[in-house]
C-alpha cells in the first residue's frame, strides 16, 4: 500500500487512515481518530477551517502535496500536531491525526509524555500523539512511505469508522469530517468551539 491511495479527496483519505499504523522513533501506534481538511475557495474542497484556505504559504506548503507527506504545526504555539497530506500534487488537502493506541514502545512513549497518564491517554489528542511518538516540527515534509524515514506510515485494510463534526473549529463546524473507531477509549472527547455558530447553522 502506498501514498497513491491517499491522493484523492480528504474524506476518503481520512477514512483510509483510520486503522493505519504509525511508527515514530521506537514507538508504534494504530490511528483511531482523524479529521479531514480541504483547501482554498478555488479548490475542489473549499474549507475555511483549513490552514490552506488562504492559499499556499511557506508554512503550509506541505498541505499542497504530494500525498503522503507529514505536515506539522504548533497548536496555540505550544503543542506539535501532525497531518498527512492527501490531495493530488498541487491541490491542498490533509488529514489531522487526532488519536492513536500505542501498540509497541509504551515505556518510551510514557517517558516522552513526562506525565502520569493512563494507557488510553498516552496518544489521545493531537499534541499527545506527537509527543508520544517523538514527532517534532523538524519532521515537517517527511515522506511517510519512505522506509528509512524517522516517522513512517503503513496503511491497513479499510475499516468501518464513525463520523461526526470536527473538534474545536469555528467555521464549517457541522461537517462530519471527523472519523474514529467506535468503542475506543483513546478517542478524544468532542468539544464544539464557543465561536462556532449554533449546530445546524454552519456547513
Backbone as JSON Lines, residues from 0, in Angstrom:
{"i":0,"aa":"X","n":[0.84,-1.19,0.0],"ca":[0.0,0.0,0.0],"c":[0.89,1.25,0.0]}
{"i":1,"aa":"X","n":[0.5,2.24,-0.78],"ca":[1.37,3.4,-0.97],"c":[0.6,4.7,-0.83]}
{"i":2,"aa":"X","n":[1.35,5.81,-0.97],"ca":[0.76,7.14,-0.88],"c":[-0.27,7.38,-1.96]}
{"i":3,"aa":"X","n":[-0.22,6.64,-3.06],"ca":[-1.19,6.82,-4.14],"c":[-2.62,6.6,-3.65]}
{"i":4,"aa":"X","n":[-2.78,5.78,-2.62],"ca":[-4.11,5.52,-2.08],"c":[-4.68,6.73,-1.34]}
{"i":5,"aa":"X","n":[-3.82,7.7,-1.04],"ca":[-4.27,8.9,-0.33],"c":[-4.39,10.1,-1.27]}
{"i":6,"aa":"X","n":[-4.14,9.9,-2.54],"ca":[-4.15,11.01,-3.49],"c":[-5.55,11.23,-4.03]}
{"i":7,"aa":"X","n":[-6.45,11.6,-3.14],"ca":[-7.84,11.82,-3.52],"c":[-8.48,12.82,-2.58]}
{"i":8,"aa":"X","n":[-9.79,12.75,-2.48],"ca":[-10.46,13.74,-1.63],"c":[-10.17,13.45,-0.16]}
{"i":9,"aa":"X","n":[-10.17,14.5,0.66],"ca":[-9.75,14.34,2.06],"c":[-10.63,13.43,2.88]}
{"i":10,"aa":"X","n":[-11.91,13.36,2.57],"ca":[-12.8,12.48,3.34],"c":[-12.45,11.01,3.09]}
{"i":11,"aa":"X","n":[-12.24,10.67,1.83],"ca":[-11.82,9.29,1.51],"c":[-10.5,8.97,2.2]}
{"i":12,"aa":"X","n":[-9.55,9.9,2.11],"ca":[-8.24,9.67,2.7],"c":[-8.32,9.54,4.22]}
{"i":13,"aa":"X","n":[-9.16,10.35,4.84],"ca":[-9.32,10.26,6.29],"c":[-9.83,8.87,6.69]}
{"i":14,"aa":"X","n":[-10.8,8.38,5.96],"ca":[-11.32,7.03,6.26],"c":[-10.23,5.98,6.1]}
{"i":15,"aa":"X","n":[-9.35,6.14,5.08],"ca":[-8.29,5.17,4.87],"c":[-7.25,5.2,5.99]}
{"i":16,"aa":"X","n":[-7.1,6.35,6.62],"ca":[-6.08,6.47,7.66],"c":[-6.53,5.93,9.01]}
{"i":17,"aa":"X","n":[-7.83,5.76,9.19],"ca":[-8.31,5.14,10.43],"c":[-7.89,3.66,10.41]}
{"i":18,"aa":"X","n":[-7.16,3.25,11.4],"ca":[-6.66,1.88,11.48],"c":[-5.26,1.72,10.93]}
{"i":19,"aa":"X","n":[-4.69,2.77,10.31],"ca":[-3.32,2.7,9.81],"c":[-2.34,2.68,10.98]}
{"i":20,"aa":"X","n":[-1.12,2.21,10.71],"ca":[-0.1,2.15,11.76],"c":[0.93,3.25,11.53]}
{"i":21,"aa":"X","n":[1.3,3.89,12.61],"ca":[2.26,4.98,12.59],"c":[3.46,4.58,13.43]}
{"i":22,"aa":"X","n":[4.65,4.81,12.88],"ca":[5.89,4.44,13.57],"c":[6.71,5.7,13.78]}
{"i":23,"aa":"X","n":[7.12,5.95,15.03],"ca":[7.9,7.14,15.32],"c":[8.95,6.91,16.39]}
{"i":24,"aa":"X","n":[10.18,6.73,15.98],"ca":[11.33,6.71,16.9],"c":[11.15,5.76,18.08]}
{"i":25,"aa":"X","n":[10.96,4.49,17.77],"ca":[10.87,3.48,18.8],"c":[9.49,3.21,19.35]}
{"i":26,"aa":"X","n":[8.48,3.88,18.79],"ca":[7.09,3.67,19.22],"c":[6.24,3.41,17.99]}
{"i":27,"aa":"X","n":[5.34,2.45,18.09],"ca":[4.37,2.23,17.01],"c":[2.97,2.34,17.59]}
{"i":28,"aa":"X","n":[2.03,2.8,16.77],"ca":[0.67,3.04,17.24],"c":[-0.31,2.83,16.1]}
{"i":29,"aa":"X","n":[-1.54,2.5,16.47],"ca":[-2.62,2.39,15.5],"c":[-3.49,3.63,15.61]}
{"i":30,"aa":"X","n":[-3.72,4.28,14.48],"ca":[-4.51,5.51,14.44],"c":[-5.99,5.17,14.63]}
{"i":31,"aa":"X","n":[-6.65,5.83,15.58],"ca":[-8.05,5.53,15.86],"c":[-8.97,6.73,15.65]}
{"i":32,"aa":"X","n":[-8.4,7.91,15.4],"ca":[-9.23,9.1,15.2],"c":[-8.5,10.1,14.31]}
{"i":33,"aa":"X","n":[-9.22,10.65,13.34],"ca":[-8.64,11.62,12.41],"c":[-9.67,12.69,12.06]}
{"i":34,"aa":"X","n":[-9.2,13.78,11.42],"ca":[-10.09,14.81,10.89],"c":[-9.61,15.2,9.5]}
{"i":35,"aa":"X","n":[-10.54,15.36,8.57],"ca":[-10.22,15.77,7.21],"c":[-10.27,17.28,7.08]}
{"i":36,"aa":"X","n":[-9.37,17.83,6.27],"ca":[-9.34,19.26,5.97],"c":[-9.1,19.46,4.48]}
{"i":37,"aa":"X","n":[-9.79,20.45,3.91],"ca":[-9.68,20.73,2.49],"c":[-8.7,21.84,2.2]}
{"i":38,"aa":"X","n":[-9.12,22.78,1.31],"ca":[-8.19,23.81,0.87],"c":[-8.85,25.13,0.56]}
{"i":39,"aa":"X","n":[-8.27,25.9,-0.36],"ca":[-8.76,27.25,-0.66],"c":[-10.07,27.26,-1.43]}
{"i":40,"aa":"X","n":[-10.69,28.45,-1.53],"ca":[-12.01,28.55,-2.18],"c":[-12.03,28.1,-3.63]}
{"i":41,"aa":"X","n":[-10.91,28.23,-4.34],"ca":[-10.9,27.84,-5.75],"c":[-10.51,26.39,-5.96]}
{"i":42,"aa":"X","n":[-10.35,25.64,-4.89],"ca":[-10.0,24.23,-5.0],"c":[-11.23,23.34,-4.97]}
{"i":43,"aa":"X","n":[-11.04,22.04,-5.1],"ca":[-12.18,21.11,-5.14],"c":[-12.87,20.91,-3.79]}
{"i":44,"aa":"X","n":[-12.18,21.26,-2.69],"ca":[-12.75,21.04,-1.36],"c":[-12.56,22.3,-0.51]}
{"i":45,"aa":"X","n":[-13.26,23.38,-0.82],"ca":[-13.1,24.62,-0.05],"c":[-13.39,24.37,1.43]}
{"i":46,"aa":"X","n":[-12.49,24.87,2.28],"ca":[-12.62,24.59,3.71],"c":[-12.06,25.76,4.51]}
{"i":47,"aa":"X","n":[-12.93,26.64,5.02],"ca":[-12.45,27.8,5.77],"c":[-11.74,27.45,7.06]}
{"i":48,"aa":"X","n":[-11.84,26.21,7.52],"ca":[-11.13,25.8,8.73],"c":[-9.72,25.28,8.44]}
{"i":49,"aa":"X","n":[-9.38,25.12,7.17],"ca":[-8.07,24.57,6.81],"c":[-6.99,25.65,6.82]}
{"i":50,"aa":"X","n":[-5.78,25.28,7.2],"ca":[-4.65,26.2,7.16],"c":[-4.36,26.67,5.74]}
{"i":51,"aa":"X","n":[-4.79,25.91,4.75],"ca":[-4.51,26.23,3.35],"c":[-5.59,27.1,2.71]}
{"i":52,"aa":"X","n":[-6.6,27.51,3.47],"ca":[-7.75,28.2,2.88],"c":[-7.36,29.49,2.18]}
{"i":53,"aa":"X","n":[-6.38,30.2,2.7],"ca":[-5.96,31.48,2.12],"c":[-4.83,31.32,1.09]}
{"i":54,"aa":"X","n":[-4.58,30.09,0.68],"ca":[-3.58,29.86,-0.34],"c":[-2.26,29.35,0.21]}
{"i":55,"aa":"X","n":[-1.37,29.01,-0.7],"ca":[-0.09,28.44,-0.3],"c":[0.82,29.5,0.3]}
{"i":56,"aa":"X","n":[1.45,29.12,1.41],"ca":[2.46,29.93,2.08],"c":[3.6,28.99,2.46]}
{"i":57,"aa":"X","n":[4.78,29.53,2.76],"ca":[5.87,28.63,3.19],"c":[5.46,27.72,4.35]}
{"i":58,"aa":"X","n":[4.65,28.24,5.25],"ca":[4.26,27.47,6.45],"c":[3.35,26.29,6.13]}
{"i":59,"aa":"X","n":[2.49,26.42,5.1],"ca":[1.52,25.35,4.83],"c":[1.77,24.63,3.51]}
{"i":60,"aa":"X","n":[2.92,24.84,2.89],"ca":[3.18,24.32,1.55],"c":[3.03,22.8,1.47]}
{"i":61,"aa":"X","n":[3.35,22.09,2.54],"ca":[3.26,20.62,2.51],"c":[1.82,20.17,2.28]}
{"i":62,"aa":"X","n":[0.84,20.98,2.71],"ca":[-0.57,20.61,2.51],"c":[-0.93,20.51,1.03]}
{"i":63,"aa":"X","n":[-0.13,21.12,0.17],"ca":[-0.43,21.13,-1.26],"c":[0.21,19.95,-2.0]}
{"i":64,"aa":"X","n":[0.65,18.97,-1.28],"ca":[1.12,17.73,-1.88],"c":[2.62,17.72,-2.13]}
{"i":65,"aa":"X","n":[3.08,16.55,-2.58],"ca":[2.31,15.35,-2.94],"c":[1.72,14.64,-1.72]}
{"i":66,"aa":"X","n":[0.88,13.66,-1.98],"ca":[0.23,12.91,-0.91],"c":[1.25,12.09,-0.12]}
{"i":67,"aa":"X","n":[0.9,11.88,1.15],"ca":[1.73,11.02,1.99],"c":[2.87,11.71,2.69]}
{"i":68,"aa":"X","n":[2.85,13.05,2.73],"ca":[3.88,13.8,3.44],"c":[3.34,14.25,4.8]}
{"i":69,"aa":"X","n":[4.25,14.43,5.74],"ca":[3.88,14.85,7.08],"c":[3.87,16.38,7.15]}
{"i":70,"aa":"X","n":[2.73,16.93,7.53],"ca":[2.61,18.38,7.74],"c":[2.46,18.61,9.24]}
{"i":71,"aa":"X","n":[3.41,19.34,9.82],"ca":[3.36,19.62,11.26],"c":[3.14,21.11,11.5]}
{"i":72,"aa":"X","n":[2.46,21.4,12.59],"ca":[2.28,22.79,13.02],"c":[2.13,22.8,14.54]}
{"i":73,"aa":"X","n":[2.22,23.99,15.12],"ca":[2.05,24.13,16.56],"c":[0.65,24.67,16.86]}
{"i":74,"aa":"X","n":[-0.06,23.98,17.71],"ca":[-1.37,24.43,18.16],"c":[-1.18,25.4,19.33]}
{"i":75,"aa":"X","n":[-1.73,26.61,19.19],"ca":[-1.59,27.65,20.21],"c":[-0.13,27.95,20.5]}
{"i":76,"aa":"X","n":[0.74,27.68,19.53],"ca":[2.16,27.96,19.69],"c":[2.88,27.01,20.63]}
{"i":77,"aa":"X","n":[2.2,25.92,21.05],"ca":[2.78,25.04,22.06],"c":[2.89,23.6,21.56]}
{"i":78,"aa":"X","n":[1.75,22.97,21.29],"ca":[1.71,21.54,21.0],"c":[1.91,21.27,19.51]}
{"i":79,"aa":"X","n":[2.82,20.35,19.19],"ca":[3.02,19.94,17.8],"c":[1.88,19.01,17.39]}
{"i":80,"aa":"X","n":[1.31,19.26,16.22],"ca":[0.24,18.43,15.67],"c":[0.68,17.9,14.32]}
{"i":81,"aa":"X","n":[0.24,16.69,13.97],"ca":[0.67,16.04,12.75],"c":[-0.5,15.8,11.8]}
{"i":82,"aa":"X","n":[-0.26,16.07,10.54],"ca":[-1.24,15.84,9.47],"c":[-0.58,15.05,8.35]}
{"i":83,"aa":"X","n":[-1.39,14.38,7.57],"ca":[-0.92,13.67,6.38],"c":[-1.5,14.36,5.16]}
{"i":84,"aa":"X","n":[-0.64,14.85,4.26],"ca":[-1.14,15.46,3.03],"c":[-1.8,14.37,2.18]}
{"i":85,"aa":"X","n":[-2.88,14.74,1.5],"ca":[-3.64,13.69,0.84],"c":[-4.25,14.07,-0.51]}
{"i":86,"aa":"X","n":[-4.11,15.29,-0.96],"ca":[-4.66,15.64,-2.26],"c":[-3.7,15.28,-3.38]}
{"i":87,"aa":"X","n":[-4.15,15.39,-4.63],"ca":[-3.22,15.28,-5.75],"c":[-2.16,16.36,-5.63]}
{"i":88,"aa":"X","n":[-0.98,16.14,-6.17],"ca":[0.11,17.11,-6.06],"c":[-0.34,18.46,-6.59]}
{"i":89,"aa":"X","n":[-0.19,19.49,-5.77],"ca":[-0.6,20.84,-6.15],"c":[-1.98,21.23,-5.65]}
{"i":90,"aa":"X","n":[-2.71,20.29,-5.06],"ca":[-4.06,20.55,-4.55],"c":[-4.05,20.33,-3.04]}
{"i":91,"aa":"X","n":[-4.52,21.35,-2.31],"ca":[-4.42,21.3,-0.84],"c":[-5.47,20.39,-0.22]}
{"i":92,"aa":"X","n":[-5.02,19.51,0.64],"ca":[-5.89,18.67,1.47],"c":[-4.99,17.93,2.46]}
{"i":93,"aa":"X","n":[-5.48,17.7,3.66],"ca":[-4.69,16.99,4.66],"c":[-5.62,16.36,5.69]}
{"i":94,"aa":"X","n":[-5.08,15.42,6.42],"ca":[-5.82,14.73,7.48],"c":[-5.06,14.88,8.78]}
{"i":95,"aa":"X","n":[-5.71,15.46,9.78],"ca":[-5.12,15.61,11.11],"c":[-5.22,14.28,11.85]}
{"i":96,"aa":"X","n":[-4.11,13.86,12.45],"ca":[-4.09,12.66,13.27],"c":[-4.45,13.05,14.69]}
{"i":97,"aa":"X","n":[-5.64,12.63,15.14],"ca":[-6.15,13.1,16.43],"c":[-5.82,12.17,17.59]}
{"i":98,"aa":"X","n":[-5.83,10.86,17.36],"ca":[-5.61,9.94,18.48],"c":[-5.13,8.59,17.97]}
{"i":99,"aa":"X","n":[-4.39,7.9,18.83],"ca":[-3.88,6.57,18.47],"c":[-3.76,5.73,19.73]}
{"i":100,"aa":"X","n":[-3.68,4.42,19.52],"ca":[-3.43,3.5,20.62],"c":[-2.01,2.97,20.44]}
{"i":101,"aa":"X","n":[-1.22,3.03,21.51],"ca":[0.17,2.59,21.45],"c":[0.2,1.06,21.37]}
{"i":102,"aa":"X","n":[0.87,0.55,20.33],"ca":[0.99,-0.9,20.15],"c":[2.31,-1.43,20.7]}
{"i":103,"aa":"X","n":[3.37,-0.65,20.55],"ca":[4.69,-1.09,20.98],"c":[5.5,0.14,21.38]}
{"i":104,"aa":"X","n":[6.37,-0.03,22.36],"ca":[7.19,1.08,22.82],"c":[6.52,1.93,23.87]}
{"i":105,"aa":"X","n":[5.6,1.34,24.62],"ca":[4.86,2.11,25.63],"c":[5.76,2.79,26.66]}
{"i":106,"aa":"X","n":[6.85,2.15,27.13],"ca":[7.72,2.86,28.08],"c":[8.37,4.1,27.47]}
{"i":107,"aa":"X","n":[8.73,4.03,26.19],"ca":[9.32,5.18,25.52],"c":[8.29,6.3,25.39]}
{"i":108,"aa":"X","n":[7.08,5.92,24.97],"ca":[6.01,6.91,24.84],"c":[5.72,7.58,26.17]}
{"i":109,"aa":"X","n":[5.69,6.79,27.22],"ca":[5.39,7.34,28.54],"c":[6.49,8.29,29.01]}
{"i":110,"aa":"X","n":[7.74,7.95,28.72],"ca":[8.84,8.82,29.13],"c":[8.79,10.15,28.37]}
{"i":111,"aa":"X","n":[8.35,10.12,27.13],"ca":[8.24,11.36,26.34],"c":[7.11,12.25,26.84]}
{"i":112,"aa":"X","n":[6.03,11.64,27.26],"ca":[4.9,12.44,27.75],"c":[5.27,13.19,29.03]}
{"i":113,"aa":"X","n":[6.08,12.57,29.88],"ca":[6.53,13.26,31.08],"c":[5.44,13.48,32.11]}
{"i":114,"aa":"X","n":[4.33,12.75,31.99],"ca":[3.23,12.88,32.96],"c":[2.71,11.49,33.29]}
{"i":115,"aa":"X","n":[1.98,11.42,34.39],"ca":[1.31,10.17,34.72],"c":[-0.01,10.15,33.96]}
{"i":116,"aa":"X","n":[-0.11,9.25,32.99],"ca":[-1.3,9.17,32.14],"c":[-1.73,7.72,32.02]}
{"i":117,"aa":"X","n":[-3.04,7.47,31.95],"ca":[-3.49,6.1,31.71],"c":[-3.07,5.64,30.32]}
{"i":118,"aa":"X","n":[-3.0,4.35,30.12],"ca":[-2.58,3.81,28.83],"c":[-3.39,4.41,27.68]}
{"i":119,"aa":"X","n":[-4.7,4.54,27.87],"ca":[-5.53,5.04,26.77],"c":[-5.33,6.53,26.52]}
{"i":120,"aa":"X","n":[-4.64,7.21,27.43],"ca":[-4.43,8.64,27.26],"c":[-3.07,9.02,26.72]}
{"i":121,"aa":"X","n":[-2.2,8.04,26.46],"ca":[-0.84,8.35,26.04],"c":[-0.79,9.08,24.71]}
{"i":122,"aa":"X","n":[-1.65,8.7,23.76],"ca":[-1.66,9.34,22.44],"c":[-3.07,9.82,22.11]}
{"i":123,"aa":"X","n":[-3.77,10.27,23.11],"ca":[-5.15,10.77,22.95],"c":[-5.1,12.28,22.79]}
{"i":124,"aa":"X","n":[-5.47,12.77,21.64],"ca":[-5.35,14.18,21.31],"c":[-4.14,14.42,20.42]}
{"i":125,"aa":"X","n":[-4.22,15.36,19.48],"ca":[-3.15,15.56,18.51],"c":[-1.78,15.87,19.12]}
{"i":126,"aa":"X","n":[-1.75,16.72,20.15],"ca":[-0.49,17.05,20.78],"c":[0.13,15.88,21.51]}
{"i":127,"aa":"X","n":[-0.69,15.13,22.22],"ca":[-0.2,13.96,22.94],"c":[0.29,12.88,21.98]}
{"i":128,"aa":"X","n":[-0.38,12.73,20.86],"ca":[0.04,11.74,19.85],"c":[1.45,12.06,19.37]}
{"i":129,"aa":"X","n":[1.69,13.32,19.03],"ca":[3.02,13.7,18.54],"c":[4.07,13.55,19.63]}
{"i":130,"aa":"X","n":[3.74,13.93,20.84],"ca":[4.68,13.79,21.94],"c":[5.05,12.33,22.16]}
{"i":131,"aa":"X","n":[4.06,11.45,22.17],"ca":[4.3,10.03,22.43],"c":[5.17,9.39,21.35]}
{"i":132,"aa":"X","n":[5.0,9.8,20.1],"ca":[5.76,9.21,19.0],"c":[7.01,10.0,18.63]}
{"i":133,"aa":"X","n":[7.32,11.04,19.4],"ca":[8.53,11.79,19.16],"c":[8.51,12.63,17.9]}
{"i":134,"aa":"X","n":[7.33,13.04,17.45],"ca":[7.2,13.86,16.24],"c":[7.42,15.32,16.61]}
{"i":135,"aa":"X","n":[8.28,16.0,15.85],"ca":[8.61,17.39,16.12],"c":[8.37,18.25,14.88]}
{"i":136,"aa":"X","n":[8.54,19.55,15.03],"ca":[8.4,20.46,13.9],"c":[9.44,20.18,12.82]}
{"i":137,"aa":"X","n":[10.57,19.63,13.19],"ca":[11.61,19.32,12.22],"c":[11.21,18.18,11.27]}
{"i":138,"aa":"X","n":[10.14,17.48,11.61],"ca":[9.67,16.38,10.75],"c":[8.76,16.86,9.62]}
{"i":139,"aa":"X","n":[8.5,18.14,9.56],"ca":[7.63,18.68,8.51],"c":[8.17,18.31,7.13]}
{"i":140,"aa":"X","n":[7.31,17.74,6.29],"ca":[7.69,17.39,4.93],"c":[8.18,15.97,4.74]}
{"i":141,"aa":"X","n":[8.34,15.22,5.82],"ca":[8.8,13.83,5.7],"c":[7.88,13.02,4.79]}
{"i":142,"aa":"X","n":[8.48,12.19,3.94],"ca":[7.72,11.23,3.15],"c":[7.41,10.04,4.06]}
{"i":143,"aa":"X","n":[6.17,9.91,4.44],"ca":[5.78,8.89,5.42],"c":[5.84,7.46,4.87]}
{"i":144,"aa":"X","n":[6.0,7.32,3.57],"ca":[6.08,5.99,2.96],"c":[7.51,5.61,2.58]}
{"i":145,"aa":"X","n":[8.47,6.44,2.98],"ca":[9.88,6.13,2.79],"c":[10.33,5.23,3.94]}
{"i":146,"aa":"X","n":[10.83,4.06,3.62],"ca":[11.12,3.05,4.64],"c":[12.19,3.48,5.63]}
{"i":147,"aa":"X","n":[13.05,4.41,5.26],"ca":[14.11,4.85,6.18],"c":[13.74,6.12,6.94]}
{"i":148,"aa":"X","n":[12.52,6.62,6.75],"ca":[12.11,7.87,7.4],"c":[11.98,7.68,8.91]}
{"i":149,"aa":"X","n":[12.23,8.74,9.67],"ca":[12.14,8.68,11.13],"c":[10.7,8.48,11.59]}
{"i":150,"aa":"X","n":[9.75,8.92,10.78],"ca":[8.32,8.7,11.05],"c":[7.74,8.04,9.81]}
{"i":151,"aa":"X","n":[7.09,6.91,9.99],"ca":[6.58,6.14,8.86],"c":[5.1,5.81,9.06]}
{"i":152,"aa":"X","n":[4.44,5.52,7.95],"ca":[3.02,5.18,7.96],"c":[2.81,3.91,7.15]}
{"i":153,"aa":"X","n":[1.97,3.02,7.67],"ca":[1.56,1.82,6.93],"c":[0.04,1.77,6.92]}
{"i":154,"aa":"X","n":[-0.54,1.8,5.74],"ca":[-2.0,1.71,5.64],"c":[-2.44,0.28,5.93]}
{"i":155,"aa":"X","n":[-3.61,0.16,6.5],"ca":[-4.2,-1.15,6.77],"c":[-5.39,-1.36,5.85]}
{"i":156,"aa":"X","n":[-6.03,-2.51,5.95],"ca":[-7.26,-2.73,5.19],"c":[-8.31,-1.73,5.64]}
{"i":157,"aa":"X","n":[-9.17,-1.28,4.71],"ca":[-10.22,-0.33,5.1],"c":[-11.06,-0.87,6.25]}
{"i":158,"aa":"X","n":[-11.47,0.02,7.12],"ca":[-12.28,-0.35,8.28],"c":[-13.5,0.54,8.36]}
{"i":159,"aa":"X","n":[-14.45,0.18,9.18],"ca":[-15.68,0.96,9.33],"c":[-15.48,1.95,10.47]}
{"i":160,"aa":"X","n":[-15.62,3.23,10.16],"ca":[-15.42,4.28,11.16],"c":[-16.71,5.07,11.35]}
{"i":161,"aa":"X","n":[-16.86,5.61,12.54],"ca":[-17.97,6.52,12.86],"c":[-17.56,7.91,12.4]}
{"i":162,"aa":"X","n":[-18.54,8.72,11.98],"ca":[-18.22,10.09,11.59],"c":[-19.02,11.09,12.4]}
{"i":163,"aa":"X","n":[-18.49,12.31,12.48],"ca":[-19.14,13.39,13.22],"c":[-18.41,14.68,12.97]}
{"i":164,"aa":"X","n":[-18.86,15.8,13.56],"ca":[-18.22,17.09,13.34],"c":[-16.82,17.17,13.93]}
{"i":165,"aa":"X","n":[-16.01,18.03,13.34],"ca":[-14.64,18.21,13.81],"c":[-14.62,18.93,15.15]}
{"i":166,"aa":"X","n":[-13.52,18.74,15.87],"ca":[-13.39,19.28,17.22],"c":[-12.83,20.71,17.17]}
{"i":167,"aa":"X","n":[-13.5,21.64,17.85],"ca":[-12.93,22.94,18.12],"c":[-12.84,23.92,16.97]}
{"i":168,"aa":"X","n":[-13.41,23.6,15.79],"ca":[-13.33,24.54,14.67],"c":[-14.49,25.53,14.76]}
{"i":169,"aa":"X","n":[-14.24,26.77,14.35],"ca":[-15.27,27.8,14.46],"c":[-15.99,28.05,13.15]}
{"i":170,"aa":"X","n":[-15.45,27.54,12.03],"ca":[-16.11,27.64,10.73],"c":[-16.26,26.24,10.14]}
{"i":171,"aa":"X","n":[-17.26,26.07,9.28],"ca":[-17.57,24.74,8.73],"c":[-17.65,23.72,9.86]}
{"i":172,"aa":"X","n":[-18.31,24.13,10.93],"ca":[-18.28,23.35,12.18],"c":[-19.19,22.13,12.18]}
{"i":173,"aa":"X","n":[-20.13,22.05,11.23],"ca":[-21.05,20.92,11.22],"c":[-20.66,19.81,10.25]}
{"i":174,"aa":"X","n":[-19.6,20.03,9.48],"ca":[-19.2,18.99,8.54],"c":[-18.84,17.72,9.29]}
{"i":175,"aa":"X","n":[-19.35,16.57,8.87],"ca":[-19.0,15.31,9.53],"c":[-17.66,14.79,9.01]}
{"i":176,"aa":"X","n":[-16.61,15.55,9.25],"ca":[-15.29,15.24,8.71],"c":[-14.34,14.71,9.76]}
{"i":177,"aa":"X","n":[-14.85,14.3,10.91],"ca":[-14.03,13.59,11.9],"c":[-14.45,12.13,11.86]}
{"i":178,"aa":"X","n":[-13.47,11.23,11.91],"ca":[-13.74,9.8,11.8],"c":[-12.97,9.07,12.9]}
{"i":179,"aa":"X","n":[-13.63,8.09,13.5],"ca":[-12.98,7.37,14.59],"c":[-13.52,5.95,14.69]}
{"i":180,"aa":"X","n":[-12.72,5.12,15.35],"ca":[-13.14,3.75,15.61],"c":[-14.05,3.74,16.84]}
{"i":181,"aa":"X","n":[-15.21,3.13,16.72],"ca":[-16.12,3.11,17.86],"c":[-15.57,2.26,19.01]}
{"i":182,"aa":"X","n":[-16.04,2.56,20.2],"ca":[-15.71,1.79,21.4],"c":[-14.23,1.86,21.77]}
{"i":183,"aa":"X","n":[-13.52,2.88,21.3],"ca":[-12.12,3.04,21.68],"c":[-11.99,4.18,22.68]}
{"i":184,"aa":"X","n":[-11.41,3.88,23.85],"ca":[-11.26,4.89,24.89],"c":[-10.23,5.95,24.5]}
{"i":185,"aa":"X","n":[-9.38,5.65,23.52],"ca":[-8.36,6.61,23.11],"c":[-8.94,7.78,22.32]}
{"i":186,"aa":"X","n":[-10.14,7.64,21.8],"ca":[-10.75,8.7,21.01],"c":[-11.01,9.92,21.9]}
{"i":187,"aa":"X","n":[-10.68,11.1,21.39],"ca":[-10.83,12.32,22.18],"c":[-12.3,12.72,22.29]}
{"i":188,"aa":"X","n":[-12.6,13.48,23.32],"ca":[-13.97,13.94,23.54],"c":[-14.3,15.06,22.55]}
{"i":189,"aa":"X","n":[-15.56,15.1,22.1],"ca":[-15.98,16.16,21.19],"c":[-16.21,17.45,21.96]}
{"i":190,"aa":"X","n":[-15.6,18.52,21.47],"ca":[-15.83,19.85,22.05],"c":[-16.06,20.82,20.91]}
{"i":191,"aa":"X","n":[-17.2,21.44,20.91],"ca":[-17.53,22.43,19.88],"c":[-16.94,23.78,20.28]}
{"i":192,"aa":"X","n":[-16.38,24.49,19.32],"ca":[-15.81,25.8,19.6],"c":[-16.9,26.76,20.06]}
{"i":193,"aa":"X","n":[-16.66,27.55,21.09],"ca":[-17.64,28.55,21.51],"c":[-17.85,29.64,20.46]}
{"i":194,"aa":"X","n":[-16.93,29.74,19.5],"ca":[-17.05,30.73,18.43],"c":[-17.82,30.2,17.24]}
{"i":195,"aa":"X","n":[-18.15,28.92,17.24],"ca":[-18.89,28.33,16.12],"c":[-20.36,28.71,16.19]}
{"i":196,"aa":"X","n":[-21.04,28.79,15.03],"ca":[-22.49,29.02,15.05],"c":[-23.2,27.87,15.76]}
{"i":197,"aa":"X","n":[-24.44,28.09,16.11],"ca":[-25.23,27.03,16.74],"c":[-25.31,25.84,15.8]}
{"i":198,"aa":"X","n":[-25.38,24.62,16.34],"ca":[-25.49,23.44,15.49],"c":[-26.62,23.58,14.47]}
{"i":199,"aa":"X","n":[-26.31,23.27,13.23],"ca":[-27.3,23.42,12.15],"c":[-27.17,24.73,11.4]}
{"i":200,"aa":"X","n":[-26.41,25.69,11.95],"ca":[-26.26,26.99,11.3],"c":[-24.92,27.11,10.57]}
{"i":201,"aa":"X","n":[-24.16,26.03,10.52],"ca":[-22.88,26.0,9.82],"c":[-22.95,24.93,8.73]}
{"i":202,"aa":"X","n":[-21.9,24.83,7.93],"ca":[-21.92,23.77,6.9],"c":[-21.11,22.58,7.37]}
